[in-house]
Amino acid sequence: MKKVILLIIVAALLYNCGSDLSYEEQLKNYTSLVKKADSISLAKDYKKAEDYATKAIEITDTLAPALLSRGNIRLKLKKWDESIDDFDKVIEIEGNKSLAHKGLAIAKLASDDEDDFLESINIYLNYHNSDVQSHELRAEYYSKNDYNKAIEDYSYCINAVPLNSSYYLKRGNLYTLNNQEKLGIKDYQSYIQLNPNKNNDEILYKRGTLNLKVNKPKEAVIDFLKIENPNSRPLTFSLLGDSYYQLGNYHEAIKFYSTYIRLFPSASDIIEKRGLSFQKMGELNKAESDIKKSAMLKWKNKGFFQKYWLFILYLIFFAMTYIIISIFNTEEYDGRKAKKAYMFFFVTGIVGGHYLYVKSYIRYTLYFILLSVLVYNSIYSIISFYNYKYILWNDILDVGKNKYILYIIVILFGLDLLSLSYLVYSSNQKVRFSVSKDLPEKRQQEITDLETATKQIKRNLQILDV
């Protein structure tokens, strides 16, 4: 009924448009122009095709075909706003079932209006769900933010066109991003099977990486070795090294790590991995050499704070313990006890707390300087080799005068352990002396004052006798 009414309206408009041609002739010209526009568009002469579609619309703009044709042609010309106008008019004429929703969705997406794109493509697929291209279009949109929905659309495409290998590749990539590695491996396998004569280096690389990630090093080795031109993806050599390392074939791991290192001599992580492989083979000298070289390369790339954050933390810790011990060290006069001094020695000796307790500030300062130099000299070793204890200790002792500083600190601690009671006694003596040293002076002053007063009394008595 609606179409009948529309045809009556169109006929009336064509009849009253001032043309000498009959309704049938105008409609015939209209149809002819639309066909020419579509035909010329297929030949990719989009500008000329647009002109023909416009001429058809000039006959009447109340029919959808010419507007739809011109909208699609303007998509090819990347006239997004003009095509949106055409598609909107088509939808006004035909309603939600219109094919124009697909073109409108494409134009909205191209003009970065993604919300309207999704609305339009969903309306279109609600009535034309069998359109595989539209499912692919929506899958590409979802690939940016919703992997599960994108996978769902690509799955529809694969069910509809199972021999289209690109769908397997795109879905495999999404499975990889969605941490569904095993499903990604299957899709990459399907892609390779559908393209047996094609250079599949990229897909083999991706599948090999996934196999390695899901702890299938043997399959990863097979994939990586099939790559025809591994030099185009040098990381292949490193990944082969990782695969053989997981398989326990350390000799092969070293071979491929070495190949990668020859291409990238500053690859610190790979040099370290080769060192670990040497370690597994019992070649400790080579292992230590690689691990140290790797550590030096990493150290050069660190910023100031990354290098010295531990030393800064040490200084802050030392300052805080100084303040805390000073606050709780409240004994007055000669109240310091040897027992408490030993408690400070065993609990806070590492920060010189026992020196603060007995107020031996010279020893405290000497200890702080020695320990600070030792820590500063050892920062590189601690940060670089904390995972390698057998290298860490030797490297610390090899730096500067660390060995001698450590000997001095150990000797100081040994002397403190033996002489701490004396230090407490000495500290108490100093307090007593500081309290009592002024007494003789006060007594002498009192005697002098008494003698002066006595003399004054005698003089007064003599005056009275006279």
C-alpha positions in Angstrom: 0.0 0.0 0.0 2.8 2.4 0.9 4.6 1.7 -2.4 1.4 2.3 -4.3 0.9 5.7 -2.6 4.5 6.6 -3.3 4.2 5.7 -7.0 1.1 7.9 -7.2 2.9 10.8 -5.6 5.9 10.3 -8.0 3.6 10.1 -11.0 1.9 13.3 -9.9 5.3 15.1 -9.5 6.6 13.9 -12.8 3.4 15.0 -14.5 3.5 18.5 -12.9 7.3 19.0 -13.4 6.8 21.0 -16.6 8.3 18.4 -18.9 6.7 17.6 -22.2 7.6 14.0 -21.7 5.0 11.5 -20.4 5.4 9.9 -17.0 6.5 6.6 -18.6 9.1 8.4 -20.6 10.5 10.3 -17.7 10.6 7.2 -15.6 12.4 5.4 -18.4 15.0 8.2 -18.7 15.4 8.1 -14.9 16.0 4.3 -14.9 18.4 4.6 -17.9 20.5 7.3 -16.1 20.7 5.3 -12.9 21.9 2.2 -14.9 24.5 4.3 -16.7 25.7 5.8 -13.4 26.1 2.3 -12.0 27.8 1.0 -15.1 30.3 3.8 -15.3 30.9 3.5 -11.6 32.0 -0.1 -12.2 34.5 1.2 -14.8 35.8 3.5 -11.9 35.0 6.7 -13.7 33.3 8.0 -10.5 33.1 11.6 -11.4 31.2 10.9 -14.6 29.0 8.4 -12.8 28.1 11.0 -10.2 27.0 13.4 -13.0 24.6 10.8 -14.4 23.2 10.0 -11.0 22.7 13.7 -10.4 20.8 14.0 -13.7 18.5 11.2 -12.7 17.8 13.0 -9.4 17.0 16.2 -11.2 14.1 14.3 -12.9 12.9 13.4 -9.4 14.4 13.2 -5.9 11.5 11.2 -4.5 12.8 7.9 -5.7 15.6 6.0 -3.9 17.6 4.3 -6.7 19.4 7.4 -8.0 20.1 8.8 -4.5 21.4 5.4 -3.4 23.6 5.1 -6.5 25.0 8.6 -6.1 25.6 8.0 -2.4 27.7 4.9 -3.2 29.6 6.7 -5.9 30.4 9.6 -3.5 31.8 7.0 -1.1 34.3 6.1 -3.9 35.1 9.8 -4.3 35.5 10.2 -0.5 32.8 12.8 -0.3 31.7 11.7 3.1 29.3 14.5 4.0 27.6 14.5 0.6 27.2 10.7 0.6 25.7 10.9 4.1 23.1 13.4 2.8 22.1 11.1 0.0 21.9 8.0 2.2 19.7 9.9 4.8 17.3 10.8 2.0 17.1 7.2 0.9 16.4 6.1 4.4 13.6 8.7 4.7 12.1 7.1 1.6 12.6 3.4 2.3 12.8 3.2 6.1 15.1 1.0 8.3 15.1 -1.9 5.8 17.0 0.3 3.3 20.3 -0.8 1.9 21.4 2.8 2.5 22.2 2.0 6.1 25.3 0.1 5.0 26.6 3.0 2.9 25.7 5.4 5.7 27.7 3.3 8.2 30.8 3.3 5.9 30.6 7.1 5.5 30.2 7.6 9.2 33.2 5.4 10.0 35.3 7.3 7.4 34.3 10.6 8.9 35.3 9.3 12.4 31.7 9.2 13.7 32.1 5.8 15.2 29.0 5.8 17.4 26.7 6.5 14.4 28.6 3.9 12.4 27.8 1.2 14.9 24.1 2.3 15.1 23.8 2.2 11.2 25.6 -1.1 10.7 23.6 -2.8 13.4 20.3 -1.6 11.9 21.5 -2.8 8.5 22.5 -6.3 9.8 19.3 -6.6 11.7 17.5 -6.8 8.3 20.4 -8.1 6.1 22.3 -10.4 8.4 23.6 -12.6 5.5 25.9 -9.7 4.3 29.3 -11.1 5.0 31.1 -7.8 4.0 29.1 -5.9 6.7 30.0 -8.5 9.3 33.7 -8.0 8.3 33.3 -4.2 8.4 31.8 -4.4 12.0 34.5 -6.9 13.0 37.2 -4.4 11.9 35.5 -1.7 14.1 35.3 -4.0 17.1 38.9 -5.1 16.6 39.9 -1.8 18.2 38.0 -2.2 21.5 36.1 -5.5 21.8 38.0 -8.5 20.7 35.2 -11.0 21.6 32.6 -9.3 19.4 35.2 -8.9 16.6 35.9 -12.6 16.8 32.2 -13.4 16.7 31.8 -11.4 13.5 34.9 -13.0 11.8 33.6 -16.4 12.9 30.3 -15.7 11.0 32.4 -14.7 7.9 34.4 -17.9 8.1 31.2 -20.0 8.4 29.8 -18.2 5.4 33.0 -18.2 3.3 35.3 -21.0 4.7 37.9 -20.7 2.0 38.6 -17.0 2.5 42.0 -17.3 4.3 42.1 -13.6 5.3 39.3 -14.2 7.8 41.4 -16.9 9.6 44.4 -14.6 9.7 42.4 -11.7 11.2 40.7 -13.9 13.7 44.0 -15.5 14.6 45.5 -12.1 15.3 42.5 -11.3 17.5 42.8 -14.6 19.4 46.5 -13.7 20.0 45.6 -10.2 21.4 42.8 -11.8 23.5 45.3 -14.2 25.1 43.7 -17.2 23.4 47.0 -18.5 21.9 45.9 -22.1 21.2 42.9 -20.9 19.1 45.2 -18.4 17.4 47.6 -21.2 16.4 44.7 -23.2 14.8 43.7 -20.2 12.7 47.2 -19.6 11.6 47.4 -23.2 10.6 44.2 -22.9 8.6 45.6 -19.8 6.8 48.8 -21.7 5.9 46.9 -24.7 4.6 44.8 -22.4 2.4 48.0 -20.7 1.1 50.5 -23.6 0.6 52.4 -21.8 -2.2 52.5 -18.4 -0.6 55.4 -17.0 1.4 54.1 -17.5 4.9 57.1 -16.2 6.8 55.0 -13.7 8.8 52.4 -16.3 9.8 55.0 -18.9 10.7 56.8 -16.3 12.8 53.5 -15.5 14.6 52.6 -19.1 15.1 56.0 -19.9 16.3 55.9 -17.1 18.8 52.5 -18.4 20.1 53.8 -22.0 20.3 56.7 -20.7 22.4 54.3 -18.8 24.6 52.1 -21.8 25.3 55.2 -23.9 26.2 55.4 -25.8 22.9 59.1 -25.2 22.1 59.3 -28.2 19.7 56.5 -26.9 17.5 58.0 -23.4 17.8 61.4 -24.7 16.4 59.6 -26.3 13.5 57.8 -23.0 12.6 60.9 -20.8 13.0 63.0 -23.1 10.9 60.4 -23.1 8.1 60.9 -19.3 7.7 62.5 -18.8 4.3 64.2 -15.5 5.1 64.9 -15.2 8.8 67.2 -12.2 8.2 64.1 -10.1 7.5 63.0 -10.9 11.0 66.2 -11.2 13.1 64.3 -11.8 16.3 63.7 -15.3 14.8 67.2 -16.2 15.8 66.6 -15.1 19.4 63.3 -17.0 19.6 65.0 -20.1 18.2 67.5 -19.7 21.0 64.6 -19.5 23.5 63.0 -22.6 22.0 66.1 -24.7 22.2 66.8 -23.4 25.7 63.4 -24.6 26.8 64.1 -28.0 25.1 67.4 -28.2 27.1 69.4 -28.1 23.9 71.8 -25.4 25.2 74.4 -25.9 22.4 71.8 -25.0 19.7 70.5 -22.2 21.9 74.0 -20.7 22.1 74.4 -21.0 18.4 71.2 -19.0 17.6 71.8 -16.5 20.4 75.3 -15.9 19.0 73.8 -15.3 15.5 71.5 -12.7 16.9 74.3 -11.1 18.9 76.5 -10.8 15.8 73.7 -8.7 14.2 73.0 -6.7 17.4 76.1 -6.6 19.6 74.4 -4.4 22.2 71.5 -6.8 22.8 72.0 -7.1 26.5 69.1 -9.4 27.2 70.2 -11.9 24.6 73.8 -11.8 25.8 72.5 -12.6 29.3 70.5 -15.5 27.9 73.6 -16.9 26.2 75.4 -16.6 29.5 72.7 -18.6 31.2 73.1 -21.3 28.5 76.8 -21.4 29.1 76.0 -21.8 32.8 73.7 -24.8 32.1 76.6 -26.4 30.1 79.0 -25.8 33.0 81.1 -23.3 31.2 81.2 -20.9 34.1 83.9 -18.5 32.8 82.0 -17.9 29.5 78.8 -17.6 31.5 80.3 -15.0 33.9 81.7 -13.1 30.9 78.4 -12.8 29.1 76.4 -12.0 32.3 78.9 -9.2 33.2 78.9 -7.8 29.6 75.1 -7.8 29.7 75.1 -6.0 33.0 77.5 -3.3 31.8 75.3 -2.6 28.7 72.2 -2.3 30.9 74.0 -0.1 33.3 75.0 2.4 30.6 71.3 2.7 29.6 70.1 3.5 33.1 69.3 7.0 34.3 70.8 8.5 37.4 68.0 7.5 39.7 67.8 4.0 38.3 71.5 3.6 39.1 71.7 5.2 42.5 68.2 4.8 44.0 69.5 2.1 46.4 72.3 4.4 47.7 69.8 7.2 48.2 67.6 4.8 50.1 70.6 3.8 52.2 71.3 7.5 53.1 67.7 8.1 54.1 67.6 4.9 56.2 70.8 5.9 58.0 69.5 9.4 58.7 66.2 8.0 60.0 67.9 5.6 62.3 70.2 8.4 63.6 67.1 10.5 64.5 65.2 7.6 66.1 68.2 6.4 68.2 68.9 9.9 69.3 65.3 10.3 70.5 65.3 7.1 72.6 68.8 7.6 73.9 67.6 9.6 77.0 69.8 8.4 79.9 71.3 11.3 81.9 74.5 11.6 83.9 76.1 8.1 84.4 73.1 5.9 83.8 74.3 4.0 80.7 74.5 0.3 81.1 76.7 -2.3 79.3 73.8 -4.6 78.8 71.9 -2.0 76.9 75.0 -1.1 74.9 75.3 -4.7 73.7 71.6 -4.7 72.8 72.2 -1.6 70.6 75.3 -3.4 69.2 73.4 -6.5 68.1 70.2 -4.8 67.0 71.4 -1.5 65.4 75.1 -2.2 65.0 74.8 -2.2 61.2 73.9 1.6 61.4 76.3 2.3 64.3 73.6 2.5 66.9 75.9 1.4 69.7 78.3 4.4 69.0 75.4 6.8 69.4 74.4 5.1 72.7 77.8 5.6 74.2 78.1 9.0 72.5 81.2 8.0 70.6 80.6 10.4 67.7 84.1 10.2 66.2 83.8 6.4 65.8 80.2 6.8 64.5 81.4 9.3 61.8 84.3 7.0 60.8 82.0 4.0 60.5 79.5 6.0 58.5 82.1 7.1 56.0 83.5 3.6 55.6 80.1 2.0 55.2 79.0 4.7 52.7 82.0 4.2 50.5 81.5 0.4 50.6 77.8 0.7 49.7 78.5 3.3 47.0 81.2 1.1 45.4 78.9 -1.9 45.6 75.7 -0.4 44.1 76.5 -1.6 40.5 77.2 -5.1 41.7 74.2 -5.3 43.9 71.7 -4.1 41.3 73.3 -6.0 38.4 74.1 -9.4 40.0 71.5 -9.8 42.8 70.3 -12.9 40.9 73.8 -14.3 40.6 75.2 -14.8 44.1 78.4 -16.5 42.9 79.2 -13.4 40.8 77.9 -10.8 43.3 80.2 -11.4 46.2 83.4 -11.6 44.0 82.4 -8.5 42.1 81.9 -6.5 45.3 85.3 -7.5 46.6 87.0 -6.6 43.3 85.7 -3.0 43.2 88.1 -0.3 44.4 89.2 -0.7 48.0 86.1 -2.6 49.0 88.0 -5.6 50.3 90.1 -3.5 52.7 87.2 -1.3 53.8 85.3 -4.5 54.7 88.3 -5.8 56.6 88.4 -2.5 58.6 84.7 -2.6 59.4 85.0 -6.3 60.6 87.9 -5.3 62.8 86.0 -2.4 64.2 83.1 -4.6 65.0 85.4 -7.1 66.7 87.0 -4.4 68.8 83.6 -3.0 69.7 82.4 -6.4 70.8 85.4 -6.7 73.1 85.6 -3.2 74.4 81.9 -2.1 74.5 81.9 -2.4 78.4 84.9 -0.1 78.6 83.2 2.4 76.2 80.2 2.5 78.5 82.4 3.0 81.5 84.3 5.7 79.7 81.1 7.5 78.7 79.8 7.4 82.2 83.2 8.8 83.5 83.0 11.7 81.1 79.5 12.5 82.4 80.7 12.4 86.0 83.7 14.6 85.2 81.5 17.1 83.3 79.2 17.3 86.3 81.9 17.4 89.1 84.7 19.4 87.5 83.1 22.7 88.6 82.9 21.8 92.3 86.5 22.8 93.4 86.0 26.2 91.8 82.7 26.7 93.6 84.3 25.7 97.0 87.3 28.0 96.5 84.9 30.8 95.8 82.9 30.1 98.9 86.2 30.0 101.1 87.3 33.3 99.6 83.9 34.9 100.3 84.0 33.5 103.9 87.5 34.9 104.5 86.4 38.3 103.1 83.4 38.3 105.4 85.6 37.3 108.5 88.0 40.2 107.8 85.1 42.6 107.5 83.7 41.5 110.9 87.1 41.9 112.6 87.5 45.4 111.3 84.0 46.3 112.6 84.9 44.9 116.0 88.1 46.9 116.2 86.2 50.1 115.4 83.7 49.3 118.3 86.6 48.8 120.8 88.0 52.2 120.1 
